Amino acid sequence: MTAYNQEFLKSDLPLPGKRQGKVRDIYKAQLADQTNVLLIIASDRLSAFDVVMPNGIAGKGIILTQISKFWFDMIKEKMADQVTHHLIATDANDVQGLTDEQKESLAGRVMVGHIAKVIPIECIVRGYITGSGWKEYQKVGSVCGVNLPKGLQQCEKLPEPIFTPTTKDDEHDEAVTFEQASNLVGEDLMIKVRDLSLSIYKMAHDYAAKRGIILADTKFEFGTNENGDIMLIDEVLTPDSSRFWPADDYQIGRDQVSFDKQIVRNYLEELVTDGKWNKQYPGPELPVQVIDRTKSRYLDAYKLLTGSDLHA
């Protein structure tokens, strides 16, 4: 049985500094030619509404890592004059101090990156009015303090992409205005990450459109290195951090078919509506059909974006 169809929910490696997020396990590591780097492992855990579900999606971490690598490579190729990123390597064999068995278990699901001081703001860019943004717009006509034109329909494309930050927290992310985010980390820094986020989104949106995918919205995370330079960190433009829609099925005024984990969100919202879950821990066990459909959509997204199959 391969790593693609074995559920990988947690790691236990003989490396220092272990931290566990909702989906990722992080260690301090060494490469043959570099010390003091981060090993970031994408598990198959699945998080929705800030709650980690009890079962995951086998191979999801591999798919997400390979999609991130694809985008990081593209960002380096097309935007090197605007932004640098943390990614150094994606081969577990490069990491010092691991057994062959451990390296095999991590195949395809690791990123080795430069250490950065994380900016505690999640940088969300929305190009279409959907999700929580649609709900807020219906109530107040704006999203995170950004006023929008009247009369927009669900999932309609916005005149221009908007930047809607949230606070970054291990337990719960809270939407804030640009001014509130600036008060937390400084206005100059927020202007820089806002402009970078919008530029990366526009590049990725235009590329995805040529491949038959609408990038509705996405989330970026940034950090600063020891020189104070801004780096793009964490994952980037994956189904866990973005909404991807098939362009040939797009229609405003309704929910869209999704390449991301919206299948999971929709299922969970039904449970909430029926009074079977309250968006609190513990999360409900996800049915096999929800898991299989979500994984299939992730793989479809990978193939459309990259032009290659990934047997996960």
Backbone bond lengths (Angstrom), bond angles and torsions (degrees), N, CA, C in turn:
res aa  C-N    CA-C-N  psi(-1)  N-CA   C-N-CA  omega(-1)  CA-C   N-CA-C  phi
1 M - - - 1.471 - - 1.528 108.82 -
2 T 1.330 116.99 132.84 1.454 120.52 -176.07 1.516 111.49 -90.70
3 A 1.341 114.81 169.38 1.463 120.49 177.78 1.518 111.67 -63.46
4 Y 1.354 117.02 -20.48 1.454 119.58 -178.09 1.528 112.30 -68.70
5 N 1.314 117.78 -32.62 1.454 118.12 -177.04 1.524 113.33 -113.66
6 Q 1.320 116.72 10.08 1.458 120.97 170.47 1.521 108.42 -99.45
7 E 1.313 117.02 129.44 1.459 121.18 179.43 1.531 109.93 -71.75
8 F 1.311 116.80 121.99 1.469 123.03 -179.22 1.530 107.20 -109.11
9 L 1.343 116.83 101.41 1.456 120.37 -173.46 1.522 113.75 -103.32
10 K 1.329 118.18 -20.95 1.465 118.83 179.78 1.521 109.24 -158.34
11 S 1.326 114.54 160.19 1.453 120.79 179.08 1.518 109.67 -121.83
12 D 1.332 115.19 156.80 1.465 121.46 175.84 1.522 106.98 -146.08
13 L 1.324 116.09 87.93 1.454 121.84 -173.04 1.530 110.93 -110.22
14 P 1.335 117.60 152.36 1.470 121.63 -179.88 1.529 111.76 -81.89
15 L 1.332 115.30 50.98 1.454 121.74 -178.89 1.529 108.94 -123.92
16 P 1.330 117.76 152.46 1.471 120.58 -175.80 1.524 113.26 -80.82
17 G 1.329 113.87 166.93 1.461 121.32 168.79 1.504 115.83 69.50
18 K 1.318 119.00 31.63 1.459 120.07 -175.85 1.524 111.78 -63.18
19 R 1.328 114.90 132.61 1.462 122.57 170.59 1.521 108.02 -132.03
20 Q 1.307 115.51 143.23 1.462 119.41 -178.48 1.517 109.30 -123.59
21 G 1.322 115.63 119.47 1.450 120.83 174.22 1.512 110.49 -94.37
22 K 1.323 115.70 -166.14 1.457 119.11 -179.65 1.525 111.30 -62.71
23 V 1.331 116.09 -38.45 1.463 120.29 -175.53 1.529 111.69 -122.67
24 R 1.315 117.86 -30.44 1.461 120.96 -172.82 1.524 113.24 -106.83
25 D 1.328 114.81 146.64 1.461 123.33 169.01 1.523 107.33 -107.48
26 I 1.320 116.51 135.33 1.462 121.10 -174.75 1.527 110.15 -127.64
27 Y 1.322 116.47 135.42 1.465 123.11 178.26 1.527 108.94 -131.66
28 K 1.323 116.45 157.05 1.452 120.83 165.41 1.516 107.49 -81.32
29 A 1.312 116.95 140.45 1.464 119.80 -172.83 1.526 110.67 -145.48
30 Q 1.328 113.62 177.03 1.462 120.97 176.71 1.520 109.47 -136.33
31 L 1.320 114.89 143.85 1.453 121.85 168.84 1.522 107.62 -105.99
32 A 1.311 116.70 171.70 1.458 120.02 -178.89 1.525 111.68 -60.07
33 D 1.336 115.78 -34.16 1.465 119.52 -176.03 1.522 113.63 -114.09
34 Q 1.342 117.71 4.55 1.459 120.37 -179.77 1.526 110.10 -144.67
35 T 1.321 115.62 134.93 1.462 120.60 174.57 1.524 109.08 -107.32
36 N 1.318 114.97 164.15 1.460 121.20 174.22 1.529 112.46 58.56
37 V 1.323 114.63 56.46 1.458 120.82 172.59 1.535 108.20 -117.75
38 L 1.309 115.81 172.39 1.463 120.16 179.82 1.523 110.50 -106.14
39 L 1.334 115.09 136.37 1.456 121.91 170.47 1.522 107.19 -101.54
40 I 1.312 116.22 117.20 1.466 122.12 -177.37 1.520 107.99 -112.05
41 I 1.324 115.65 118.75 1.460 121.54 -175.83 1.523 108.89 -108.69
42 A 1.314 116.89 122.23 1.460 121.37 176.43 1.525 108.59 -88.08
43 S 1.318 116.00 105.96 1.464 120.15 178.67 1.521 109.47 -76.41
44 D 1.323 115.73 -178.63 1.456 120.89 175.33 1.532 111.69 -96.99
45 R 1.349 116.22 11.53 1.457 119.40 175.61 1.525 109.98 -63.76
46 L 1.314 115.85 150.94 1.455 120.69 -179.34 1.519 109.00 -126.17
47 S 1.325 115.70 127.27 1.456 122.28 -179.38 1.521 109.90 -114.70
48 A 1.323 116.29 136.65 1.460 121.56 174.55 1.525 108.21 -146.83
49 F 1.317 115.90 137.72 1.469 121.51 -176.65 1.536 111.22 54.31
50 D 1.342 114.96 37.06 1.471 122.93 178.33 1.524 113.30 65.46
51 V 1.311 117.54 19.66 1.466 122.27 177.89 1.531 108.63 -122.51
52 V 1.319 116.57 130.87 1.464 121.25 176.71 1.526 108.89 -83.50
53 M 1.302 115.39 125.48 1.461 120.25 -179.26 1.535 110.25 -73.08
54 P 1.342 117.70 153.51 1.467 119.63 -177.60 1.522 114.16 -69.16
55 N 1.317 117.82 -26.26 1.466 120.19 175.49 1.522 109.13 -119.59
56 G 1.331 115.10 152.39 1.451 120.21 -176.75 1.515 112.25 -111.40
57 I 1.326 115.42 -161.54 1.455 122.39 179.02 1.521 107.53 -122.45
58 A 1.318 116.79 109.82 1.465 120.95 -176.77 1.525 111.06 -56.42
59 G 1.322 116.33 126.56 1.455 121.90 178.92 1.515 114.48 88.06
60 K 1.332 118.08 -6.22 1.463 120.42 -177.44 1.522 111.92 -59.49
61 G 1.334 116.22 -42.12 1.456 119.43 -179.43 1.516 112.56 -61.20
62 I 1.325 116.40 -34.70 1.467 120.95 177.93 1.528 109.81 -68.12
63 I 1.324 116.47 -45.63 1.463 119.87 -179.93 1.525 110.34 -60.64
64 L 1.334 116.74 -46.63 1.460 120.41 -178.50 1.523 111.35 -62.12
65 T 1.335 116.14 -42.45 1.463 119.83 -178.98 1.519 111.07 -63.91
66 Q 1.325 116.48 -42.33 1.463 119.26 -178.62 1.525 112.07 -70.30
67 I 1.332 117.30 -33.40 1.461 119.47 174.69 1.526 110.08 -67.76
68 S 1.335 117.18 -43.50 1.466 120.52 177.02 1.522 110.90 -58.35
69 K 1.340 116.49 -46.01 1.467 119.93 -179.91 1.530 110.66 -58.67
70 F 1.312 115.90 -42.87 1.463 120.34 178.64 1.529 110.93 -57.28
71 W 1.333 116.43 -47.08 1.464 120.06 -178.40 1.528 111.80 -71.55
72 F 1.340 117.51 -40.16 1.467 119.22 177.66 1.535 110.65 -58.60
73 D 1.330 115.79 -42.14 1.464 119.63 178.01 1.528 110.89 -62.14
74 M 1.324 116.49 -40.75 1.461 120.04 179.91 1.526 111.60 -67.84
75 I 1.325 116.47 -41.65 1.464 120.45 178.54 1.524 110.58 -61.66
76 K 1.333 116.10 -41.08 1.465 119.82 178.17 1.518 110.54 -64.03
77 E 1.328 116.16 -38.66 1.464 120.51 -178.23 1.521 112.16 -71.45
78 K 1.344 116.52 -42.44 1.460 120.21 -170.77 1.525 114.68 -99.33
79 M 1.350 117.11 -19.93 1.464 119.20 -171.24 1.522 112.69 -132.60
80 A 1.306 117.18 24.14 1.466 120.44 -176.63 1.518 112.50 -59.29
81 D 1.336 116.84 -26.88 1.459 119.92 -179.70 1.529 112.31 -80.11
82 Q 1.352 116.44 -8.72 1.460 119.90 -177.89 1.525 113.39 -110.05
83 V 1.329 117.07 -36.24 1.468 119.20 -172.85 1.531 110.19 -150.20
84 T 1.324 116.14 143.58 1.456 121.95 170.99 1.519 108.38 -108.16
85 H 1.331 116.33 160.51 1.465 119.18 178.17 1.519 110.33 -130.51
86 H 1.322 114.00 171.17 1.463 120.31 -170.62 1.520 113.83 -83.82
87 L 1.328 119.06 -16.25 1.460 121.26 -168.11 1.524 112.45 -68.88
88 I 1.349 115.28 127.91 1.462 122.48 176.55 1.518 110.72 -108.93
89 A 1.341 117.02 -46.86 1.471 121.26 -174.64 1.521 109.51 -152.54
90 T 1.336 115.41 161.24 1.466 120.74 177.63 1.528 111.92 -131.17
91 D 1.322 116.65 14.87 1.463 121.29 -178.15 1.528 109.08 -106.42
92 A 1.334 116.97 117.40 1.466 121.13 -179.94 1.524 111.60 -61.51
93 N 1.331 117.57 -23.84 1.464 120.73 179.21 1.529 112.61 -66.33
94 D 1.328 116.41 -17.67 1.464 120.03 179.62 1.530 112.50 -79.81
95 V 1.330 117.05 -14.25 1.464 121.41 -174.33 1.522 110.08 -84.38
96 Q 1.321 115.68 129.05 1.455 121.42 -179.60 1.536 111.09 -77.22
97 G 1.342 116.17 147.68 1.455 120.92 171.35 1.507 116.65 86.81
98 L 1.330 117.91 12.19 1.456 121.27 179.06 1.522 110.16 -111.51
99 T 1.325 116.09 147.79 1.454 120.62 175.90 1.525 109.63 -77.27
100 D 1.326 116.65 164.75 1.462 120.89 177.23 1.522 110.52 -60.41
101 E 1.327 116.79 -37.91 1.463 120.51 179.68 1.522 110.99 -64.99
102 Q 1.325 116.89 -42.58 1.458 120.65 178.71 1.521 111.26 -65.24
103 K 1.316 116.49 -41.65 1.462 120.21 178.30 1.525 110.96 -62.05
104 E 1.330 115.39 -40.68 1.471 119.56 179.59 1.522 111.18 -63.48
105 S 1.336 116.47 -39.98 1.469 120.29 -178.69 1.520 111.97 -67.58
106 L 1.340 116.90 -23.32 1.464 121.87 -177.83 1.527 112.80 -95.89
107 A 1.315 117.34 -1.53 1.468 120.87 -173.59 1.528 111.53 -54.74
108 G 1.317 115.32 126.45 1.456 121.34 175.30 1.502 116.05 85.54
109 R 1.355 117.68 -10.00 1.457 119.23 -172.38 1.532 113.34 -119.23
110 V 1.334 118.36 18.25 1.463 119.56 -178.35 1.528 111.45 -119.43
111 M 1.326 113.43 147.33 1.454 121.62 167.43 1.526 107.20 -125.77
112 V 1.306 116.83 132.72 1.453 122.07 172.85 1.523 106.48 -104.11
113 G 1.338 115.55 124.42 1.452 118.50 -173.27 1.509 113.77 -134.45
114 H 1.314 115.45 161.46 1.459 121.48 173.73 1.532 109.54 -65.77
115 I 1.304 116.32 145.46 1.451 120.90 176.09 1.529 109.40 -74.92
116 A 1.309 116.16 137.52 1.460 121.21 -179.56 1.526 109.55 -138.28
117 K 1.303 115.22 154.47 1.462 120.95 170.16 1.523 107.11 -83.99
118 V 1.323 116.54 112.54 1.465 121.32 -172.40 1.523 110.55 -69.28
119 I 1.316 115.46 131.64 1.468 120.87 171.28 1.528 107.04 -79.91
120 P 1.345 118.56 120.18 1.471 120.61 -169.36 1.530 114.15 -78.80
121 I 1.328 115.50 45.35 1.462 122.02 177.88 1.524 107.93 -134.89
122 E 1.326 116.77 130.08 1.451 120.11 172.42 1.520 108.22 -88.99
123 C 1.311 115.98 127.59 1.460 122.50 -172.05 1.525 109.58 -98.08
124 I 1.307 116.26 97.87 1.461 121.67 -175.81 1.523 109.92 -99.46
125 V 1.320 115.07 130.52 1.462 121.59 175.65 1.521 108.03 -115.77
126 R 1.324 115.70 129.97 1.464 121.26 179.92 1.527 108.84 -117.91
127 G 1.316 115.65 124.41 1.456 120.51 175.78 1.514 112.52 -103.05
128 Y 1.335 115.43 -11.94 1.470 122.28 -178.10 1.514 107.57 -138.49
129 I 1.327 117.27 153.80 1.457 120.94 -176.73 1.533 109.17 -93.89
130 T 1.315 115.76 104.00 1.460 121.03 -174.83 1.524 109.37 -154.28
131 G 1.329 116.28 173.71 1.460 120.95 175.89 1.515 113.16 60.44
132 S 1.323 116.15 -139.69 1.466 121.01 -179.21 1.523 111.12 -65.30
133 G 1.340 116.18 -29.84 1.460 119.37 177.34 1.514 112.10 -63.50
134 W 1.329 117.22 -40.01 1.465 121.77 177.99 1.522 110.39 -64.37
135 K 1.324 116.91 -41.87 1.460 120.32 179.69 1.530 110.78 -63.37
136 E 1.337 116.43 -42.82 1.461 119.80 179.74 1.530 110.85 -67.45
137 Y 1.309 116.77 -41.46 1.462 121.08 179.63 1.528 111.28 -60.01
138 Q 1.314 116.91 -40.97 1.460 120.15 179.89 1.522 111.53 -61.54
139 K 1.327 115.85 -32.28 1.466 120.04 -177.27 1.525 112.71 -83.69
140 V 1.333 116.89 -43.87 1.471 119.17 -169.94 1.525 114.18 -127.13
141 G 1.329 118.11 -3.11 1.453 120.19 177.60 1.514 114.98 76.44
142 S 1.342 116.76 12.99 1.460 121.67 179.79 1.518 109.16 -147.21
143 V 1.333 117.09 169.35 1.458 122.75 175.76 1.523 107.92 -133.39
144 C 1.317 116.25 118.08 1.472 122.00 -179.73 1.525 111.92 50.95
145 G 1.331 115.44 41.46 1.451 119.94 177.24 1.512 114.91 84.66
146 V 1.342 117.73 -3.00 1.468 121.38 178.58 1.525 108.69 -93.18
147 N 1.336 117.00 113.10 1.455 120.63 179.58 1.525 110.62 -71.14
148 L 1.324 115.86 138.13 1.464 121.74 -178.20 1.521 110.07 -122.19
149 P 1.339 116.92 158.70 1.472 119.57 179.62 1.527 111.28 -60.13
150 K 1.325 115.80 151.52 1.456 120.50 176.73 1.525 109.84 -73.91
151 G 1.329 115.18 154.23 1.452 120.60 172.10 1.515 116.29 82.20
152 L 1.327 117.97 11.21 1.464 119.28 177.04 1.523 110.21 -65.88
153 Q 1.314 116.22 144.78 1.448 121.69 175.68 1.528 110.33 -100.18
154 Q 1.319 115.21 161.81 1.464 120.63 179.67 1.526 110.76 -55.95
155 C 1.321 115.48 131.57 1.467 124.22 177.62 1.530 113.70 68.24
156 E 1.308 118.19 15.00 1.458 120.87 178.00 1.533 110.03 -73.46
157 K 1.319 115.52 146.06 1.452 120.02 177.14 1.515 109.82 -70.32
158 L 1.330 115.72 135.61 1.460 121.06 179.23 1.525 110.18 -77.99
159 P 1.336 117.35 153.42 1.466 119.43 177.82 1.529 112.13 -54.93
160 E 1.310 116.76 -39.42 1.460 123.89 174.48 1.526 108.01 -144.44
161 P 1.331 118.69 147.08 1.464 120.05 175.63 1.536 110.83 -57.89
162 I 1.315 116.28 146.34 1.459 121.10 179.90 1.522 110.38 -118.71
163 F 1.307 115.58 152.87 1.464 123.68 -178.74 1.518 107.87 -104.56
164 T 1.338 116.71 119.71 1.463 121.19 -176.34 1.529 109.34 -131.46
165 P 1.321 117.88 90.61 1.466 120.90 -174.17 1.521 113.03 -73.33
166 T 1.325 114.67 158.36 1.457 121.45 169.69 1.524 107.94 -132.33
167 T 1.316 115.61 157.62 1.452 118.97 172.86 1.510 109.04 -72.05
168 K 1.327 116.13 149.66 1.467 121.45 -178.76 1.512 108.23 -103.54
169 D 1.338 115.72 119.22 1.456 120.77 -176.39 1.519 108.92 -145.32
170 D 1.336 116.89 146.50 1.466 120.23 -179.11 1.519 112.01 -66.76
171 E 1.339 117.11 -24.99 1.456 119.88 -175.19 1.528 112.87 -101.99
172 H 1.349 116.28 -43.53 1.461 118.14 -174.50 1.518 109.84 -154.56
173 D 1.326 116.20 131.15 1.456 121.90 177.71 1.524 108.89 -95.29
174 E 1.326 117.08 133.92 1.462 121.28 -176.49 1.519 110.23 -118.56
175 A 1.333 116.47 128.14 1.457 121.08 177.99 1.521 109.89 -66.47
176 V 1.335 115.73 137.40 1.463 121.37 178.95 1.522 108.58 -136.51
177 T 1.322 115.96 164.19 1.456 119.92 174.32 1.520 109.27 -80.96
178 F 1.321 115.86 167.46 1.462 120.17 177.54 1.529 110.06 -60.89
179 E 1.318 116.22 -38.40 1.457 120.30 -179.45 1.526 110.78 -65.77
180 Q 1.324 117.35 -41.79 1.467 120.60 178.17 1.518 111.01 -64.15
181 A 1.324 117.10 -41.60 1.467 120.74 177.21 1.529 110.33 -63.03
182 S 1.330 116.45 -39.82 1.463 120.61 179.09 1.519 111.17 -63.35
183 N 1.321 116.49 -36.10 1.463 120.21 177.93 1.525 111.41 -66.35
184 L 1.340 116.40 -27.09 1.462 120.54 -178.90 1.524 112.55 -80.70
185 V 1.324 117.56 -40.93 1.477 120.02 -171.99 1.526 113.95 -124.12
186 G 1.323 117.10 -5.65 1.459 119.96 -179.79 1.518 111.87 106.84
187 E 1.343 116.66 136.61 1.459 120.87 -175.04 1.525 112.46 -66.86
188 D 1.329 117.59 -41.48 1.467 120.13 -178.48 1.525 111.25 -60.23
189 L 1.341 116.00 -43.20 1.464 120.11 179.46 1.519 110.82 -65.64
190 M 1.339 116.78 -41.49 1.458 119.79 -179.42 1.528 111.62 -65.96
191 I 1.317 117.29 -37.09 1.466 119.28 177.08 1.533 110.17 -61.55
192 K 1.325 116.05 -42.40 1.471 119.96 -178.58 1.529 111.35 -65.14
193 V 1.352 117.73 -47.48 1.467 118.66 -177.40 1.528 110.99 -72.18
194 R 1.331 117.12 -30.42 1.469 119.17 174.47 1.527 110.50 -62.47
195 D 1.320 116.28 -49.40 1.469 120.03 -177.71 1.529 111.48 -64.86
196 L 1.339 116.62 -39.19 1.461 119.92 176.53 1.525 110.94 -63.91
197 S 1.322 116.27 -44.01 1.467 120.82 -179.10 1.520 111.28 -60.48
198 L 1.315 116.67 -45.17 1.461 120.39 179.71 1.526 111.38 -65.14
199 S 1.334 117.16 -38.59 1.466 120.55 179.96 1.526 111.44 -66.94
200 I 1.347 116.87 -44.09 1.465 119.76 179.64 1.524 110.23 -65.48
201 Y 1.336 116.21 -42.71 1.462 119.74 179.04 1.527 111.20 -58.26
202 K 1.331 116.61 -47.01 1.461 119.85 -177.59 1.526 111.29 -62.71
203 M 1.336 116.76 -41.11 1.464 120.25 177.62 1.519 110.33 -61.72
204 A 1.350 116.24 -48.37 1.459 120.50 -177.79 1.523 111.48 -67.59
205 H 1.323 117.26 -39.27 1.460 121.12 179.08 1.521 110.81 -60.18
206 D 1.333 116.12 -44.66 1.461 119.88 -177.95 1.529 111.05 -67.96
207 Y 1.337 117.37 -38.79 1.455 120.00 177.89 1.531 110.00 -65.53
208 A 1.352 116.75 -48.23 1.464 120.51 -177.82 1.529 111.12 -60.28
209 A 1.327 116.42 -37.26 1.464 120.17 -179.38 1.522 111.10 -60.11
210 K 1.319 116.94 -36.51 1.464 120.96 178.32 1.525 111.90 -68.70
211 R 1.343 115.95 -20.04 1.467 121.18 179.87 1.528 111.93 -100.56
212 G 1.322 117.55 9.20 1.462 120.67 176.75 1.509 114.56 85.21
213 I 1.337 117.30 19.74 1.460 121.81 -178.81 1.525 109.85 -123.56
214 I 1.322 116.32 135.56 1.457 121.95 171.45 1.517 108.31 -96.05
215 L 1.326 117.12 122.44 1.464 121.99 173.56 1.516 106.54 -90.45
216 A 1.327 116.13 99.04 1.464 120.68 -173.95 1.520 112.22 -73.41
217 D 1.316 115.99 -44.99 1.461 120.49 177.21 1.520 109.05 -160.84
218 T 1.313 116.42 166.91 1.458 120.14 -178.73 1.514 110.31 -159.96
219 K 1.324 115.32 167.94 1.462 122.03 -179.22 1.519 109.02 -126.80
220 F 1.329 116.32 131.56 1.456 122.41 174.55 1.524 110.00 -115.71
221 E 1.332 114.94 153.17 1.457 120.43 172.41 1.527 108.31 -128.17
222 F 1.316 114.79 143.58 1.456 121.13 -177.67 1.527 110.55 -129.20
223 G 1.316 114.87 158.20 1.453 122.03 173.45 1.511 108.81 -143.71
224 T 1.308 115.72 176.05 1.456 120.23 175.85 1.522 109.31 -121.70
225 N 1.335 115.81 143.81 1.463 119.93 178.28 1.521 110.35 -86.47
226 E 1.323 116.29 -174.07 1.462 120.29 -175.11 1.521 112.50 -65.00
227 N 1.337 116.74 -18.18 1.464 120.26 177.30 1.528 112.70 -93.10
228 G 1.348 115.45 -0.10 1.454 119.86 -178.82 1.514 114.42 85.32
229 D 1.336 116.61 5.85 1.459 120.17 179.09 1.523 110.52 -77.94
230 I 1.321 116.28 144.66 1.459 121.58 -178.25 1.524 110.11 -80.67
231 M 1.353 115.82 135.30 1.463 122.02 176.00 1.521 109.52 -127.46
232 L 1.311 116.24 142.20 1.461 122.44 169.76 1.521 107.61 -77.77
233 I 1.337 117.30 127.17 1.460 121.23 -174.34 1.525 110.72 -126.98
234 D 1.341 114.99 -177.99 1.461 122.97 176.23 1.530 109.96 63.84
235 E 1.324 117.41 -156.05 1.461 121.33 175.97 1.527 108.58 -81.22
236 V 1.325 116.18 169.38 1.459 118.77 179.31 1.522 109.94 -149.31
237 L 1.331 115.55 129.10 1.462 123.44 171.92 1.526 113.09 54.39
238 T 1.328 115.69 45.97 1.464 121.80 176.46 1.524 110.50 -105.19
239 P 1.330 117.81 168.64 1.465 119.63 175.35 1.531 114.07 -63.18
240 D 1.318 118.27 -17.31 1.465 119.86 176.41 1.519 112.36 -84.78
241 S 1.329 117.18 -18.63 1.461 119.51 -177.42 1.527 112.09 -117.68
242 S 1.321 117.17 6.03 1.463 121.10 -173.20 1.522 110.60 -146.07
243 R 1.328 115.17 162.29 1.460 121.11 168.22 1.525 108.03 -109.28
244 F 1.332 115.18 118.55 1.465 122.10 176.03 1.533 108.39 -110.86
245 W 1.335 116.19 130.89 1.459 120.56 177.00 1.536 109.86 -121.42
246 P 1.341 118.56 142.92 1.462 119.95 173.27 1.525 110.32 -69.99
247 A 1.325 117.29 125.46 1.457 121.26 -174.79 1.527 112.04 -64.22
248 D 1.328 117.01 -31.79 1.467 119.20 -175.99 1.522 112.82 -75.97
249 D 1.330 118.06 -6.04 1.465 121.34 178.76 1.529 111.17 -115.64
250 Y 1.320 116.88 1.67 1.465 121.03 -174.20 1.519 111.70 -69.04
251 Q 1.323 115.23 132.76 1.463 121.81 176.53 1.514 108.08 -152.30
252 I 1.328 117.13 124.99 1.456 118.95 -178.68 1.527 110.13 -71.53
253 G 1.332 115.63 158.00 1.459 121.32 177.33 1.512 114.60 94.36
254 R 1.340 117.02 4.08 1.470 120.10 -179.81 1.523 109.49 -153.16
255 D 1.359 115.61 168.02 1.455 120.45 170.22 1.522 109.67 -62.95
256 Q 1.322 116.43 150.36 1.455 121.13 -178.61 1.532 110.82 -105.49
257 V 1.323 114.83 149.90 1.459 119.62 165.10 1.518 106.85 -59.67
258 S 1.329 116.81 143.31 1.458 119.01 -169.44 1.517 112.10 -130.13
259 F 1.338 116.29 144.85 1.455 121.84 172.68 1.521 111.75 -90.67
260 D 1.309 117.24 -0.42 1.459 120.84 -173.22 1.523 110.43 -111.40
261 K 1.319 116.45 -160.13 1.463 119.78 -176.75 1.531 112.84 -86.18
262 Q 1.355 117.43 21.13 1.447 119.93 175.09 1.523 111.03 -62.12
263 I 1.320 116.80 -27.12 1.469 120.33 174.32 1.519 110.11 -57.40
264 V 1.323 115.84 -43.01 1.461 120.57 178.11 1.518 110.62 -67.74
265 R 1.336 116.52 -45.79 1.473 119.98 -179.65 1.524 110.85 -58.77
266 N 1.331 116.94 -44.31 1.463 120.22 -179.19 1.524 111.33 -62.64
267 Y 1.342 116.06 -41.66 1.460 119.69 177.75 1.529 110.57 -61.52
268 L 1.327 116.29 -44.38 1.461 120.07 -178.83 1.527 111.89 -67.45
269 E 1.331 116.55 -35.92 1.470 119.50 177.57 1.525 110.84 -63.50
270 E 1.331 116.25 -34.46 1.463 119.59 176.10 1.528 110.88 -63.98
271 L 1.334 116.00 -40.00 1.463 119.39 177.38 1.517 111.07 -63.67
272 V 1.336 115.95 -39.26 1.466 119.96 178.67 1.524 110.14 -64.29
273 T 1.319 116.07 -46.05 1.467 120.98 179.44 1.523 111.36 -59.29
274 D 1.329 116.19 -38.16 1.469 120.96 -179.28 1.526 112.83 -82.38
275 G 1.328 117.15 0.53 1.461 120.67 179.74 1.513 114.43 75.14
276 K 1.343 117.05 20.05 1.466 120.86 -177.36 1.527 113.18 -96.51
277 W 1.352 115.89 -8.25 1.466 120.20 177.45 1.515 107.98 -156.10
278 N 1.339 116.49 151.17 1.464 120.58 -176.56 1.528 113.46 -120.47
279 K 1.328 116.79 21.05 1.474 122.71 -179.46 1.534 112.51 63.31
280 Q 1.307 116.08 25.51 1.461 121.65 177.00 1.523 109.00 -118.79
281 Y 1.362 114.90 162.02 1.457 118.61 173.08 1.519 109.18 -64.60
282 P 1.340 119.25 146.14 1.472 125.95 -5.36 1.522 111.72 -81.70
283 G 1.313 116.17 152.19 1.451 120.25 175.68 1.514 110.76 -75.39
284 P 1.320 117.64 158.95 1.468 121.24 179.29 1.527 111.77 -78.45
285 E 1.300 116.50 153.54 1.462 122.03 173.18 1.530 108.46 -65.92
286 L 1.309 116.56 130.52 1.455 119.98 -178.85 1.526 110.61 -85.59
287 P 1.321 118.42 134.59 1.468 121.08 178.96 1.522 111.49 -64.79
288 V 1.317 115.59 153.87 1.459 121.38 -179.24 1.525 111.24 -57.67
289 Q 1.335 117.55 -39.98 1.458 119.09 -176.89 1.530 112.11 -66.81
290 V 1.329 117.46 -33.16 1.469 120.99 177.03 1.526 109.64 -68.43
291 I 1.328 116.81 -42.63 1.458 121.69 178.59 1.530 110.65 -63.41
292 D 1.321 116.51 -48.09 1.468 120.38 -177.22 1.528 111.61 -64.19
293 R 1.328 117.54 -41.33 1.462 121.01 -179.85 1.523 110.71 -66.21
294 T 1.330 116.17 -40.10 1.455 120.02 -179.75 1.522 110.77 -66.01
295 K 1.330 116.47 -45.81 1.472 120.13 178.81 1.523 110.83 -61.08
296 S 1.315 116.69 -41.56 1.453 120.39 179.39 1.527 111.51 -60.68
297 R 1.321 116.09 -38.78 1.457 119.97 179.32 1.531 111.20 -69.16
298 Y 1.345 116.76 -38.38 1.463 120.45 176.06 1.526 110.21 -58.69
299 L 1.336 115.66 -45.27 1.458 120.34 -179.08 1.529 111.54 -66.76
300 D 1.330 116.49 -37.42 1.464 119.95 175.95 1.526 110.43 -61.36
301 A 1.341 115.97 -42.46 1.461 120.20 179.70 1.526 110.45 -62.29
302 Y 1.331 116.22 -43.85 1.467 119.89 179.63 1.528 110.45 -59.24
303 K 1.317 116.55 -45.88 1.470 119.86 -176.69 1.526 111.49 -65.97
304 L 1.334 116.96 -43.41 1.453 119.42 -179.59 1.531 111.45 -65.48
305 L 1.334 116.31 -40.70 1.460 119.73 -176.90 1.527 112.09 -70.54
306 T 1.335 115.75 -43.34 1.461 120.00 -171.73 1.526 113.56 -98.46
307 G 1.330 117.38 -20.47 1.454 121.03 -174.90 1.513 113.78 80.40
308 S 1.347 116.71 8.26 1.477 121.35 -177.99 1.524 110.44 -126.64
309 D 1.313 115.81 156.38 1.470 121.47 173.59 1.514 109.76 -86.12
310 L 1.319 115.83 149.01 1.460 122.51 172.16 1.518 106.54 -127.40
311 H 1.306 116.58 116.51 1.465 120.36 -175.13 1.526 108.84 -86.94
312 A 1.327 114.01 84.15 1.467 120.38 179.36 1.501 109.97 -118.43
